[in-house]
Amino acid sequence: PSADPLHKATIIPRGRALGMVMQLPEGDRYSMSYKYMVSRLAIMMGGRVAEEFKFGKENITSGASSDIEQATKLARAMVTRWGFSDKLGHVAYGDNQEEVFLGHSVARTQNISEETAQIIDAEVRRLIDDAYSTAKSVLTKKKKEWIALAQGLLEYETLSGEEIKQLIAGQKPSRDL
């Protein structure tokens, strides 16, 4: 409910991605709420969960690697930059890495204790694990819908947000030929 609406989904590989889901905000966004970010994390974990449901845990692939990487970056920023951890409080822990010019990067580092580093890692892990559990719960409850979406993607390869809504509602997407 706190996520941006779906704009498009495709299974056509591009670059390193085997497919993608694009969401677009309904308006300008100047800041992100905790609720919004937690929803984003659950969405990012959805691909891995769907793979596990479809193929079994022992047959999952590296297909969700980009989503897992992005989820980890977001969770780490939530903990180290935006103060979204009760255990660490409202403190920023210099985990910033900014791209400069010509591909050179500069890292602003802050010395933190090993204990604090372990708490940061545990909090990031907790956010990711919670997102995984949320994705698993949603996909379990909405199995019919995500199977219809997967079948629609196999048939059409690319779907608009409106076509996705139609599939989930049990309708065939209306397409202009």
GUGU-611109 format. One line per field, with one value per residue (C-alpha): residue number from 1; residue in one letter; x, z, y. Coordinates in Angstrom, 3 decimals. Layout:
num = NUM / ...
residuo = a / ...
x = X / ...
z = Z / ...
y = Y / ...
end
This chain:
num = 1 / 2 / 3 / 4 / 5 / 6 / 7 / 8 / 9 / 10 / 11 / 12 / 13 / 14 / 15 / 16 / 17 / 18 / 19 / 20 / 21 / 22 / 23 / 24 / 25 / 26 / 27 / 28 / 29 / 30 / 31 / 32 / 33 / 34 / 35 / 36 / 37 / 38 / 39 / 40 / 41 / 42 / 43 / 44 / 45 / 46 / 47 / 48 / 49 / 50 / 51 / 52 / 53 / 54 / 55 / 56 / 57 / 58 / 59 / 60 / 61 / 62 / 63 / 64 / 65 / 66 / 67 / 68 / 69 / 70 / 71 / 72 / 73 / 74 / 75 / 76 / 77 / 78 / 79 / 80 / 81 / 82 / 83 / 84 / 85 / 86 / 87 / 88 / 89 / 90 / 91 / 92 / 93 / 94 / 95 / 96 / 97 / 98 / 99 / 100 / 101 / 102 / 103 / 104 / 105 / 106 / 107 / 108 / 109 / 110 / 111 / 112 / 113 / 114 / 115 / 116 / 117 / 118 / 119 / 120 / 121 / 122 / 123 / 124 / 125 / 126 / 127 / 128 / 129 / 130 / 131 / 132 / 133 / 134 / 135 / 136 / 137 / 138 / 139 / 140 / 141 / 142 / 143 / 144 / 145 / 146 / 147 / 148 / 149 / 150 / 151 / 152 / 153 / 154 / 155 / 156 / 157 / 158 / 159 / 160 / 161 / 162 / 163 / 164 / 165 / 166 / 167 / 168 / 169 / 170 / 171 / 172 / 173 / 174 / 175 / 176 / 177
residuo = p / s / a / d / p / l / h / k / a / t / i / i / p / r / g / r / a / l / g / m / v / m / q / l / p / e / g / d / r / y / s / m / s / y / k / y / m / v / s / r / l / a / i / m / m / g / g / r / v / a / e / e / f / k / f / g / k / e / n / i / t / s / g / a / s / s / d / i / e / q / a / t / k / l / a / r / a / m / v / t / r / w / g / f / s / d / k / l / g / h / v / a / y / g / d / n / q / e / e / v / f / l / g / h / s / v / a / r / t / q / n / i / s / e / e / t / a / q / i / i / d / a / e / v / r / r / l / i / d / d / a / y / s / t / a / k / s / v / l / t / k / k / k / k / e / w / i / a / l / a / q / g / l / l / e / y / e / t / l / s / g / e / e / i / k / q / l / i / a / g / q / k / p / s / r / d / l
x = 0.000 / 2.886 / 4.665 / 4.619 / 2.195 / 3.437 / 4.247 / 5.681 / 7.089 / 9.167 / 11.079 / 13.173 / 16.822 / 18.711 / 22.264 / 22.799 / 19.067 / 17.047 / 13.925 / 12.594 / 9.642 / 9.289 / 7.334 / 6.700 / 5.640 / 2.329 / 3.945 / 7.165 / 8.814 / 11.147 / 11.604 / 10.720 / 8.907 / 9.968 / 6.757 / 7.553 / 11.119 / 9.996 / 7.502 / 10.313 / 12.427 / 9.574 / 9.102 / 12.829 / 12.709 / 9.643 / 11.628 / 13.678 / 10.574 / 8.753 / 11.755 / 11.727 / 7.994 / 8.345 / 11.598 / 12.233 / 14.888 / 17.571 / 17.017 / 17.029 / 19.271 / 21.312 / 18.420 / 17.486 / 21.054 / 20.456 / 17.327 / 19.141 / 22.030 / 19.667 / 17.694 / 20.896 / 22.007 / 18.625 / 18.524 / 22.080 / 21.188 / 18.080 / 20.260 / 23.423 / 22.171 / 18.537 / 18.323 / 15.746 / 17.134 / 15.932 / 19.131 / 21.400 / 19.192 / 19.189 / 22.860 / 24.482 / 27.395 / 29.654 / 28.886 / 28.569 / 30.188 / 29.784 / 30.802 / 33.039 / 34.261 / 35.880 / 34.764 / 36.899 / 35.125 / 35.826 / 34.653 / 33.949 / 34.637 / 34.058 / 35.758 / 33.182 / 33.691 / 33.463 / 30.416 / 28.648 / 29.567 / 28.012 / 24.835 / 24.648 / 25.010 / 22.384 / 19.930 / 20.441 / 19.891 / 16.739 / 15.263 / 16.044 / 14.702 / 11.505 / 11.098 / 11.615 / 8.949 / 6.545 / 7.129 / 6.617 / 3.360 / 2.000 / 2.962 / 1.465 / -1.835 / -1.775 / -0.571 / -3.297 / -2.466 / 1.306 / 0.901 / -1.439 / 1.155 / 3.963 / 1.895 / 1.042 / 4.720 / 5.549 / 2.885 / 3.466 / 7.027 / 6.211 / 3.133 / 1.971 / 0.656 / -2.900 / -2.375 / -0.990 / -4.135 / -6.274 / -4.371 / -4.603 / -8.353 / -8.596 / -9.043 / -7.054 / -5.054 / -6.658 / -4.041 / -4.238 / -2.932
z = 0.000 / 0.557 / -2.697 / -5.988 / -8.640 / -11.246 / -14.566 / -16.515 / -16.162 / -18.668 / -18.955 / -21.854 / -20.716 / -20.900 / -19.706 / -16.554 / -15.815 / -16.834 / -16.697 / -14.630 / -12.911 / -13.151 / -10.629 / -10.959 / -8.183 / -8.613 / -7.809 / -6.734 / -3.711 / -1.546 / 1.224 / 1.873 / 4.907 / 6.850 / 5.724 / 2.072 / 2.381 / 4.125 / 1.280 / -1.249 / 0.565 / 0.436 / -3.284 / -3.879 / -2.095 / -4.054 / -6.986 / -4.771 / -2.950 / -6.234 / -7.471 / -4.288 / -4.667 / -8.324 / -8.300 / -4.651 / -2.354 / -3.671 / -7.279 / -6.878 / -9.240 / -9.186 / -10.954 / -7.902 / -7.261 / -8.354 / -6.205 / -3.203 / -3.707 / -3.956 / -0.905 / 1.099 / 0.085 / 1.036 / 4.369 / 5.179 / 4.383 / 6.567 / 9.468 / 8.950 / 7.355 / 8.252 / 11.852 / 11.243 / 13.914 / 17.502 / 18.566 / 17.043 / 17.523 / 15.501 / 14.596 / 11.161 / 10.782 / 7.971 / 5.535 / 2.638 / -0.668 / -3.281 / -6.916 / -7.894 / -11.425 / -13.977 / -12.143 / -9.097 / -5.831 / -2.473 / 0.731 / 3.855 / 6.608 / 10.289 / 12.773 / 14.530 / 17.023 / 16.081 / 18.341 / 16.483 / 13.122 / 14.276 / 15.378 / 12.001 / 10.189 / 12.443 / 11.869 / 8.094 / 8.250 / 10.349 / 7.816 / 4.910 / 6.764 / 7.681 / 4.037 / 2.891 / 5.358 / 4.170 / 0.519 / 1.343 / 3.158 / 0.359 / -2.400 / -0.453 / -0.098 / -3.705 / -5.432 / -8.084 / -8.992 / -9.310 / -11.352 / -13.717 / -13.943 / -14.660 / -17.373 / -18.859 / -18.983 / -20.685 / -23.301 / -23.878 / -22.531 / -21.546 / -19.696 / -18.791 / -15.343 / -16.691 / -18.314 / -15.035 / -13.242 / -15.860 / -15.466 / -11.687 / -12.004 / -14.095 / -17.418 / -20.615 / -21.321 / -23.960 / -26.561 / -29.694 / -32.667
y = 0.000 / 2.427 / 1.625 / 3.489 / 2.181 / -0.273 / 1.336 / -1.596 / -5.114 / -7.039 / -10.290 / -9.003 / -9.051 / -5.764 / -5.300 / -7.314 / -7.502 / -10.553 / -8.417 / -5.571 / -4.019 / -0.252 / 1.752 / 5.473 / 7.831 / 9.603 / 12.937 / 14.585 / 13.012 / 15.046 / 12.533 / 8.901 / 7.551 / 4.494 / 2.766 / 3.513 / 2.190 / -1.002 / -1.555 / -1.057 / -3.659 / -6.196 / -5.553 / -6.056 / -9.423 / -10.576 / -11.965 / -14.263 / -15.454 / -16.146 / -18.146 / -20.231 / -20.888 / -21.858 / -23.860 / -24.762 / -23.322 / -25.685 / -24.500 / -20.723 / -18.771 / -15.591 / -13.835 / -11.771 / -10.581 / -6.986 / -6.708 / -8.186 / -5.758 / -2.769 / -3.935 / -4.255 / -0.743 / 0.712 / -1.139 / -0.013 / 3.607 / 3.314 / 2.192 / 4.274 / 7.493 / 8.060 / 6.859 / 4.106 / 1.792 / 1.796 / 0.025 / 2.684 / 5.708 / 8.898 / 8.817 / 8.860 / 6.476 / 7.788 / 5.014 / 7.460 / 6.708 / 9.388 / 9.223 / 12.078 / 12.788 / 10.479 / 7.367 / 8.101 / 7.646 / 9.130 / 7.562 / 9.524 / 7.076 / 7.270 / 5.033 / 2.913 / 0.158 / -3.497 / -3.756 / -0.920 / -2.473 / -5.751 / -3.957 / -2.189 / -5.518 / -7.132 / -4.272 / -4.428 / -8.177 / -7.703 / -5.255 / -7.609 / -10.667 / -8.791 / -7.715 / -11.309 / -12.505 / -9.810 / -10.744 / -14.420 / -13.683 / -11.474 / -13.915 / -16.814 / -14.951 / -13.705 / -16.880 / -16.853 / -13.247 / -13.649 / -16.832 / -14.939 / -12.165 / -14.646 / -16.341 / -12.947 / -12.020 / -15.320 / -14.609 / -10.876 / -10.338 / -6.731 / -5.489 / -1.998 / -1.176 / -1.228 / -4.645 / -5.975 / -4.758 / -6.528 / -9.817 / -9.690 / -9.080 / -12.265 / -10.450 / -10.734 / -7.555 / -5.364 / -4.530 / -2.445 / -4.410
end
